[in-house]
């Protein structure tokens, strides 16, 4: 009977335990969005200097045989959120120390996360003006 009472006590204590997830920190906004690119990068008009002022330095720069440059920007973002959860279990006839009907409960945080990627490829002409660009955005 003592073993059963100790077991019931352990169930009650562990049911109240949860681990708090690490804080993912503040979300940092980026200019690398489809709307920002569509609004500010104009084919045949926007220069490398203007792109640099808007988006900063590219992640990768390549040069074509003709001397024109291709800039590649890539951003990966991670977002985490948590929600509260609560549950309860009821046990009957645990024994004299607990009496008649006992109870156990649990509460804690459950989390969801998502990863997003944005890739922008900008082709410049020999005069360092945007010739073309392509952008891909995904979230999973």
C-alpha positions as CSV (number, residue, x, y, z in Angstrom):
1,X,0.0,0.0,0.0
2,X,2.9,2.3,0.8
3,X,4.3,1.7,-2.7
4,X,1.0,2.6,-4.3
5,X,0.9,5.9,-2.2
6,X,4.5,6.8,-3.3
7,X,3.6,6.0,-6.9
8,X,0.5,8.2,-6.7
9,X,2.6,11.0,-5.2
10,X,5.2,10.7,-8.0
11,X,2.4,10.9,-10.6
12,X,1.0,14.0,-9.0
13,X,4.5,15.7,-8.8
14,X,5.6,14.9,-12.3
15,X,2.2,15.9,-13.7
16,X,2.9,19.5,-12.6
17,X,6.4,19.7,-14.3
18,X,7.1,21.3,-17.6
19,X,10.1,22.6,-19.4
20,X,9.9,26.2,-20.6
21,X,11.2,26.6,-24.2
22,X,14.0,28.9,-25.0
23,X,13.0,32.4,-26.0
24,X,13.6,32.8,-29.8
25,X,14.3,36.5,-29.3
26,X,12.8,39.5,-31.0
27,X,11.7,39.2,-34.6
28,X,13.9,41.2,-36.9
29,X,12.3,42.8,-40.0
30,X,14.0,42.6,-43.4
31,X,13.7,44.5,-46.6
32,X,13.9,41.3,-48.6
33,X,10.1,41.0,-49.2
34,X,8.3,40.5,-52.5
35,X,6.5,43.8,-52.0
36,X,9.7,45.8,-51.3
37,X,11.5,44.3,-54.3
38,X,8.5,44.8,-56.7
39,X,8.1,48.4,-55.6
40,X,11.7,49.6,-55.5
41,X,13.6,47.5,-58.1
42,X,12.8,48.6,-61.6
43,X,14.2,46.8,-64.6
44,X,16.3,49.1,-66.8
45,X,16.4,51.9,-64.2
46,X,17.5,50.8,-60.7
47,X,21.3,50.9,-60.2
48,X,23.6,48.7,-58.1
49,X,24.1,51.6,-55.7
50,X,20.3,51.9,-55.2
51,X,20.0,48.1,-54.7
52,X,22.8,48.2,-52.1
53,X,21.1,51.1,-50.2
54,X,17.8,49.2,-50.2
55,X,19.0,45.7,-49.4
56,X,22.6,46.0,-48.2
57,X,25.4,43.8,-49.5
58,X,24.5,40.7,-51.4
59,X,25.3,37.2,-50.1
60,X,26.9,36.2,-53.4
61,X,28.2,38.1,-56.4
62,X,29.2,36.4,-59.7
63,X,30.4,38.0,-63.0
64,X,29.4,36.9,-66.5
65,X,31.8,36.6,-69.4
66,X,30.6,40.0,-70.6
67,X,31.6,41.6,-67.3
68,X,28.1,42.1,-66.0
69,X,27.3,41.1,-62.4
70,X,24.7,38.8,-60.9
71,X,23.8,39.4,-57.2
72,X,22.1,36.9,-55.0
73,X,20.4,37.7,-51.8
74,X,19.1,34.9,-49.5
75,X,17.4,35.1,-46.2
76,X,16.2,32.3,-43.9
77,X,13.9,33.2,-41.0
78,X,12.7,31.1,-38.1
79,X,9.7,31.9,-36.1
80,X,8.5,30.0,-32.9
81,X,5.3,30.5,-30.9
82,X,3.9,28.7,-27.9
83,X,0.4,28.0,-26.7
84,X,-0.8,26.9,-23.2
85,X,-2.1,23.4,-22.6
86,X,-3.9,21.9,-19.6
87,X,-5.1,18.5,-18.8
88,X,-6.4,16.5,-15.8
89,X,-6.7,12.8,-14.9
90,X,-8.8,11.4,-12.0
91,X,-7.9,8.2,-10.1
92,X,-10.2,6.5,-7.7
93,X,-9.4,4.6,-4.5
94,X,-5.7,5.4,-4.2
95,X,-5.6,4.6,-0.5
96,X,-5.9,5.9,3.0
97,X,-3.3,8.7,2.9
98,X,-4.9,10.3,-0.2
99,X,-8.4,9.2,0.5
100,X,-11.3,8.3,-1.8
101,X,-10.8,10.0,-5.1
102,X,-7.5,11.5,-6.1
103,X,-6.6,13.9,-8.9
104,X,-3.7,14.8,-11.1
105,X,-3.2,17.5,-13.6
106,X,-0.7,18.9,-16.0
107,X,-0.1,22.2,-17.6
108,X,2.6,23.6,-19.8
109,X,3.5,25.1,-23.2
110,X,3.3,23.5,-26.6
111,X,5.1,25.1,-29.5
112,X,4.8,25.6,-33.2
113,X,7.6,26.8,-35.5
114,X,8.0,27.7,-39.1
115,X,10.9,28.4,-41.4
116,X,10.8,30.8,-44.3
117,X,13.2,31.4,-47.1
118,X,13.5,34.3,-49.6
119,X,15.9,34.2,-52.5
120,X,16.4,37.1,-54.9
121,X,18.7,36.9,-58.0
122,X,19.4,40.2,-59.7
123,X,21.1,40.4,-63.1
124,X,22.8,43.7,-64.0
125,X,23.9,44.9,-67.4
126,X,27.4,46.2,-68.2
127,X,26.4,49.7,-66.9
128,X,25.5,48.3,-63.5
129,X,21.7,48.8,-64.0
130,X,19.2,46.1,-63.2
131,X,18.5,44.0,-66.4
132,X,16.3,41.4,-64.8
133,X,15.4,39.8,-61.4
134,X,13.8,36.7,-60.0
135,X,12.5,36.1,-56.5
136,X,11.3,33.0,-54.7
137,X,9.6,32.9,-51.3
138,X,8.6,29.8,-49.4
139,X,7.4,29.0,-45.9
140,X,7.2,25.6,-44.2
